Amino acid sequence: MSEEKTGCGTLYVVATPIGNLGDLTPRAAKTFAAADFVAAEDTRVTLRLLNHLGLKKPMVSYYEHNLRQRGEQILRRIEAGENCALCSDAGMPAVSDPGELLVTDALARGIRVVPVPAASAAVTALAVSGQSTGRFCFEGFLPMNRRQRRERLEETRTERRTLIFYEAPHKLTSTLADLLEAFGDRSVTVCRELTKLHEEIWKTTLSAALTHYTENTPKGEFVLVIAGAPAPVEHSWTLEEAVALAEQLTGEGSSPTAACRQAAAESGFAKSEIYRLLTSKKEG
């Protein structure tokens, strides 16, 4: 366990509503009120939230293109004794979000990091998806680079756990097409605008979803919850097939004993039983 610095402030990782402002927790409101400053992905979005709470706080923008420089400034302020509330535009910061690097660096420097959790779009979508929820794999946004995207889809093609992806409306149809090509026509639950006025939860198939959104322009933010790869179908052997395999192996140069041993291992039948039938066929 790393040792926390003394005389140092705290980095609070504060979840914000994914749509409905009524989902903001009392603890999150108190954390924003007590913080010395707020690190926000988009200060304009966070300003609306702070106005809703009746708060005025110094804000620092912290997003994908200024991570290193701005992150160092934030961490130095915390090391000087200030408390920072880190938030994203919606949901839990640092999950498929630039805050990941800030949290990593804060922990490495011995800064105390405190989670203030609430809604997460991924888990919210999973809970209402009707897909298997016992084991799941969060993939976030697929890479924009075509080669990297193909590699990621190939990596997850045989994943048995339920898969969760985020997608923006302007890329939804191309992503659905890529998923259909890579995974086949699996069950998918399309969650649109979760907790917002036009929330939709639609359990369908990848092909049906692609057809629908090709004909109807996608609007809003999407979470796709996709059934995992089906379990491989195991071949149910007959004794005759096991013997036939042993015959094939002997024809390829294996000794009868070695051939029957391999056939037994693959079929589940006893080696002695396969050997007896193999030798009787040869004698006959």
C-alpha positions as CSV (number, residue, x, y, z in Angstrom):
1,M,0.0,0.0,0.0
2,S,1.4,3.4,-1.0
3,E,1.8,6.0,1.7
4,E,-0.4,9.1,1.5
5,K,1.3,12.5,1.7
6,T,0.6,14.6,4.8
7,G,-0.5,18.2,4.4
8,C,-1.9,17.3,1.0
9,G,-5.4,17.9,-0.3
10,T,-7.7,15.2,-1.7
11,L,-8.9,14.3,-5.2
12,Y,-12.6,13.5,-5.1
13,V,-13.8,11.4,-8.1
14,V,-17.4,12.6,-8.3
15,A,-20.1,10.9,-10.4
16,T,-22.6,13.2,-12.0
17,P,-26.0,12.3,-13.5
18,I,-26.0,10.6,-16.9
19,G,-29.1,12.6,-17.8
20,N,-31.7,13.2,-15.1
21,L,-30.4,15.8,-12.6
22,G,-32.6,14.2,-10.0
23,D,-30.1,11.4,-9.9
24,L,-27.4,13.6,-8.3
25,T,-26.6,12.2,-4.9
26,P,-26.7,14.4,-1.7
27,R,-23.1,13.4,-1.1
28,A,-22.0,14.5,-4.5
29,A,-23.6,17.9,-3.9
30,K,-21.8,18.2,-0.6
31,T,-18.5,17.3,-2.2
32,F,-18.9,20.0,-4.8
33,A,-19.8,22.5,-2.1
34,A,-16.8,21.7,0.0
35,A,-14.2,21.4,-2.8
36,D,-11.7,24.2,-3.4
37,F,-12.0,23.8,-7.1
38,V,-13.5,21.5,-9.8
39,A,-11.7,19.7,-12.6
40,A,-14.2,19.3,-15.4
41,E,-14.2,17.6,-18.8
42,D,-16.3,20.4,-20.2
43,T,-16.6,23.5,-17.9
44,R,-19.8,24.6,-19.7
45,V,-21.6,21.3,-18.9
46,T,-20.4,21.4,-15.3
47,L,-21.3,25.1,-14.9
48,R,-25.0,24.1,-15.6
49,L,-24.8,21.5,-12.9
50,L,-23.2,23.9,-10.4
51,N,-25.8,26.5,-11.2
52,H,-28.5,23.9,-10.5
53,L,-26.9,23.4,-7.1
54,G,-26.6,27.1,-6.5
55,L,-22.8,26.9,-6.3
56,K,-20.0,29.0,-7.6
57,K,-16.6,27.3,-7.8
58,P,-13.3,27.9,-9.6
59,M,-13.1,25.4,-12.5
60,V,-10.3,23.9,-14.5
61,S,-10.9,22.2,-17.8
62,Y,-9.3,18.7,-18.0
63,Y,-9.9,16.8,-21.2
64,E,-8.2,14.6,-23.8
65,H,-6.0,17.2,-25.4
66,N,-4.5,18.9,-22.3
67,L,-4.1,15.9,-20.0
68,R,-0.4,16.2,-19.2
69,Q,0.0,19.9,-18.8
70,R,-3.3,20.6,-17.0
71,G,-3.1,17.4,-15.0
72,E,0.3,18.5,-13.5
73,Q,-1.3,21.9,-12.6
74,I,-4.2,20.1,-10.8
75,L,-2.0,17.7,-8.9
76,R,0.4,20.5,-7.7
77,R,-2.6,22.4,-6.3
78,I,-3.8,19.3,-4.5
79,E,-0.3,18.8,-3.1
80,A,-0.4,22.4,-1.9
81,G,-3.4,21.5,0.2
82,E,-6.4,22.2,-2.0
83,N,-9.3,19.7,-2.4
84,C,-10.4,19.0,-6.0
85,A,-13.6,17.5,-7.3
86,L,-13.0,15.7,-10.5
87,C,-16.1,15.1,-12.8
88,S,-16.9,14.2,-16.3
89,D,-19.8,15.4,-18.4
90,A,-21.9,12.5,-17.3
91,G,-21.5,9.4,-15.2
92,M,-18.4,8.1,-13.3
93,P,-15.2,9.9,-14.1
94,A,-12.1,7.9,-15.1
95,V,-14.2,5.2,-16.7
96,S,-13.7,5.4,-20.5
97,D,-12.8,9.0,-19.6
98,P,-9.7,11.3,-19.5
99,G,-9.9,11.3,-15.6
100,E,-8.2,7.9,-15.7
101,L,-4.8,9.4,-16.1
102,L,-5.3,12.0,-13.4
103,V,-6.3,9.3,-10.9
104,T,-3.4,7.1,-11.9
105,D,-0.9,10.0,-11.4
106,A,-2.5,11.1,-8.1
107,L,-2.1,7.6,-6.6
108,A,1.5,7.4,-7.8
109,R,2.3,10.6,-6.0
110,G,0.7,9.6,-2.7
111,I,-2.4,11.8,-3.1
112,R,-5.5,10.6,-1.4
113,V,-8.2,9.6,-3.9
114,V,-11.9,9.3,-2.7
115,P,-14.7,8.0,-4.9
116,V,-18.1,9.6,-4.7
117,P,-20.1,7.1,-6.8
118,A,-23.5,7.1,-8.5
119,A,-24.8,6.3,-11.9
120,S,-22.7,4.7,-14.7
121,A,-24.2,4.4,-18.1
122,A,-22.6,1.0,-18.7
123,V,-24.0,-0.7,-15.5
124,T,-27.3,1.1,-15.9
125,A,-27.7,-0.2,-19.4
126,L,-26.6,-3.7,-18.4
127,A,-29.2,-3.8,-15.6
128,V,-32.1,-3.2,-17.9
129,S,-30.8,-5.0,-21.0
130,G,-32.3,-8.4,-20.5
131,Q,-28.9,-9.9,-21.4
132,S,-26.9,-12.0,-19.0
133,T,-25.6,-9.8,-16.2
134,G,-23.5,-12.3,-14.1
135,R,-20.3,-11.7,-16.1
136,F,-19.7,-8.8,-18.5
137,C,-16.9,-7.0,-20.4
138,F,-16.9,-3.2,-20.8
139,E,-15.3,-2.1,-24.1
140,G,-16.3,1.6,-24.1
141,F,-15.9,3.2,-27.5
142,L,-14.3,1.2,-30.3
143,P,-11.2,2.7,-31.9
144,M,-11.8,5.0,-34.9
145,N,-8.7,3.7,-36.8
146,R,-10.0,0.9,-39.0
147,R,-7.1,-1.5,-38.4
148,Q,-7.3,-1.1,-34.6
149,R,-11.1,-1.5,-34.7
150,R,-10.8,-4.8,-36.6
151,E,-8.2,-6.0,-34.1
152,R,-10.4,-5.1,-31.2
153,L,-13.4,-6.8,-32.7
154,E,-11.4,-9.9,-33.4
155,E,-10.1,-9.9,-29.8
156,T,-13.7,-9.9,-28.5
157,R,-15.3,-12.1,-31.2
158,T,-15.1,-15.2,-29.0
159,E,-15.7,-13.5,-25.7
160,R,-18.4,-15.4,-23.8
161,R,-19.2,-12.6,-21.4
162,T,-21.8,-9.9,-22.2
163,L,-20.2,-7.0,-24.1
164,I,-20.9,-3.3,-23.5
165,F,-20.0,-0.6,-26.0
166,Y,-20.6,3.1,-26.1
167,E,-21.4,4.9,-29.4
168,A,-22.2,8.4,-30.7
169,P,-25.1,8.8,-33.0
170,H,-23.1,9.8,-36.1
171,K,-21.1,6.5,-35.9
172,L,-23.8,4.1,-34.8
173,T,-24.7,2.5,-38.2
174,S,-21.1,1.9,-39.2
175,T,-20.4,0.4,-35.7
176,L,-23.5,-1.9,-36.0
177,A,-22.4,-3.0,-39.4
178,D,-18.9,-3.8,-38.1
179,L,-20.3,-5.7,-35.1
180,L,-22.7,-7.7,-37.3
181,E,-19.8,-8.7,-39.6
182,A,-17.5,-9.6,-36.8
183,F,-20.0,-11.3,-34.4
184,G,-22.8,-12.6,-36.6
185,D,-26.4,-11.7,-35.9
186,R,-26.4,-11.7,-32.1
187,S,-28.9,-10.4,-29.6
188,V,-28.3,-6.7,-28.7
189,T,-30.1,-4.3,-26.4
190,V,-29.9,-0.7,-27.7
191,C,-30.1,1.8,-24.9
192,R,-30.6,5.4,-26.0
193,E,-30.6,8.6,-23.9
194,L,-30.7,6.7,-20.6
195,T,-32.6,8.6,-17.8
196,K,-33.4,11.4,-20.2
197,L,-36.8,12.5,-21.6
198,H,-36.5,10.4,-24.8
199,E,-35.0,7.3,-23.2
200,E,-35.4,4.1,-25.2
201,I,-34.5,0.5,-24.3
202,W,-34.9,-1.9,-27.2
203,K,-33.8,-5.6,-27.2
204,T,-33.4,-6.8,-30.7
205,T,-30.7,-8.2,-33.0
206,L,-27.7,-6.6,-34.6
207,S,-29.2,-7.0,-38.1
208,A,-32.6,-5.5,-37.1
209,A,-30.9,-2.6,-35.3
210,L,-28.7,-1.9,-38.4
211,T,-31.8,-1.9,-40.6
212,H,-33.7,0.4,-38.3
213,Y,-31.0,3.0,-37.9
214,T,-30.1,3.0,-41.6
215,E,-33.7,4.0,-42.3
216,N,-34.0,6.3,-39.2
217,T,-31.3,8.8,-38.3
218,P,-29.8,8.0,-34.9
219,K,-30.2,10.7,-32.3
220,G,-28.8,10.8,-28.8
221,E,-26.1,8.8,-27.0
222,F,-26.1,5.0,-27.2
223,V,-25.0,2.1,-25.1
224,L,-25.0,-1.3,-26.9
225,V,-25.3,-4.4,-24.7
226,I,-24.5,-7.5,-26.8
227,A,-24.8,-11.1,-25.9
228,G,-21.5,-12.9,-25.5
229,A,-20.3,-15.6,-28.0
230,P,-22.3,-18.8,-27.7
231,A,-20.6,-21.8,-26.1
232,P,-18.9,-24.1,-28.6
233,V,-21.0,-27.1,-29.5
234,E,-19.2,-30.3,-28.4
235,H,-19.3,-33.2,-30.8
236,S,-21.2,-36.2,-29.4
237,W,-19.1,-39.2,-30.5
238,T,-20.5,-42.7,-31.3
239,L,-18.4,-45.7,-30.7
240,E,-18.3,-46.4,-34.5
241,E,-16.8,-42.9,-35.0
242,A,-14.2,-43.5,-32.4
243,V,-13.2,-46.8,-34.1
244,A,-13.2,-45.0,-37.5
245,L,-10.8,-42.4,-36.1
246,A,-8.5,-45.1,-34.8
247,E,-8.5,-46.8,-38.2
248,Q,-7.7,-43.5,-39.9
249,L,-4.8,-42.9,-37.5
250,T,-3.4,-46.4,-38.1
251,G,-3.6,-45.8,-41.8
252,E,-1.5,-42.7,-41.3
253,G,1.2,-44.7,-39.5
254,S,0.2,-44.8,-35.9
255,S,0.4,-48.1,-34.0
256,P,-3.0,-49.6,-33.1
257,T,-2.3,-48.9,-29.4
258,A,-1.4,-45.2,-30.0
259,A,-4.3,-44.8,-32.4
260,C,-6.8,-46.2,-29.9
261,R,-5.3,-44.1,-27.1
262,Q,-5.9,-40.9,-29.1
263,A,-9.3,-41.9,-30.2
264,A,-10.3,-42.7,-26.6
265,A,-9.0,-39.3,-25.5
266,E,-11.1,-37.4,-28.1
267,S,-14.2,-39.5,-27.9
268,G,-14.5,-40.4,-24.3
269,F,-14.9,-44.2,-24.9
270,A,-12.6,-46.7,-23.3
271,K,-9.4,-47.4,-25.1
272,S,-9.8,-51.2,-24.6
273,E,-13.3,-51.1,-26.2
274,I,-12.0,-49.2,-29.2
275,Y,-9.0,-51.5,-29.5
276,R,-11.3,-54.6,-29.3
277,L,-13.5,-53.4,-32.1
278,L,-10.6,-52.2,-34.2
279,T,-8.8,-55.6,-34.0
280,S,-12.0,-57.6,-34.6
281,K,-12.7,-55.5,-37.8
282,K,-9.1,-56.2,-39.0
283,E,-9.5,-59.9,-38.2
284,G,-12.8,-60.0,-40.0
